[in-house]
Amino acid sequence: METIQIVTADQTILAAKKFTPAGEVTAVVVMPAAMGVAQSFYLPFAEFLAENGIAVLSFDYRGMGESIPVEFRDSLRGFRANLNDWAEQDYNAALHAAKAWQPAVPLLVVGHSLGGQLPGLVPDHGLIDGMLTVGSGSGYWRDNAPALKRIVWLMWYFVVPLFTRLCGYFPGKKLRMVGNLPKGVIYQWSRWCRSPYYFADKFGLRLQTAHHKMQIPILSMSFTDDELMSRRSIDSLHDYYSGAQVERRYIHPQEVDAKRIGHFGFFRPQFRHTLWQQALQWLLATPSKPPI
C-alpha cells in the first residue's frame, strides 16, 4: 500500500491510497466510499483484490477522512463542499488518477452505497469499463428499509436542520448518525433523500443526470437484511442505469452461511471466501470497452 495525493481540477488535495499487485495487473479498481465512511474502512477488501491481481485506488472525498485539512480537523464549520464537488471534482479526479496509473487494463469501480450512486454526475464517467455496486440504492426516505423509514423522517426534517444550523456542519459522530459532514453535503443529501426522484435540484425537481448514458456492465450486490436499503430503493437506483447491462443479486445471509450482512458487512474479512469471491470473479471477467 502506498499513500498518495490526488489534485483535483479545482486544486483540492485529496488523500488516496494505491494497492499494487505483486504480479501481473489484470484490472484497476477505483473504490469511492459510502456517505460518512473513510477509505480506511475498505482496506481489507482492497488488499484482497491486490492479492488477486487487481490494482486498487481508494480515496477520501474532500472534508472526509484523511482529506480533511488540518485546520478543520476539530470542526468542519466553514468547510465548503457539496455532493457535486464530490462527484464532479473528487470522483472524477480519482478516475483519471487510476487511468494514468494503469492505462493498459480495464478501469472498474467498486461503489459502496453513495459510491454507486454518483457516477451519473461524474463528468468523465466514460472512463469506467464496469462497476460493482454494493448496497447501493436510492436514499429517498419513503423507500428506506422499514425499520429506518419509521425514524429517518425525523433526521431529514428536524435533526439535520437544527444541528447543522447550530454547529455550522452536521455533527454526526456526536449524534451517532452517519458521521461528521460538511454543511453543503448534508443539506444537498437531505434534499435528495426527501425527493422521490432522489437526484433533485435546489427546487426539488428531477435532476438531469447521465446515468442512462453509461453503457457498461454493472453487478449490483445487495442484501435482504440491509438496515438502510430496501429492495425497492436498490431497484430504483439501478433503473437510472437504463443503458447498462445490470445484473442484480439480492443476497440472503443464509446463502453465504452468515447470520448477518447488513449495509456494511460485505467488507468484513469473514466474507473472503464467499461474497468477496463472487465479486472477484465478476471483476476479473469484465473486459475493457472497445475504443471509440
Helices and strands as residue ranges (DSSP letters): E 2-7, E 13-19, E 27-31, G 39-42, H 43-51, E 54-59, G 65-67, G 70-72, H 83-84, I 85-91, H 92-101, E 107-112, H 114-117, G 118-121, G 125-127, E 130-134, G 141-143, H 146-154, I 155-159, H 160-167, E 169-171, H 172-175, E 180-182, H 183-193, G 211-213, E 217-223, H 231-239, E 245-251, G 253-256, G 265-267, G 269-271, H 275-284
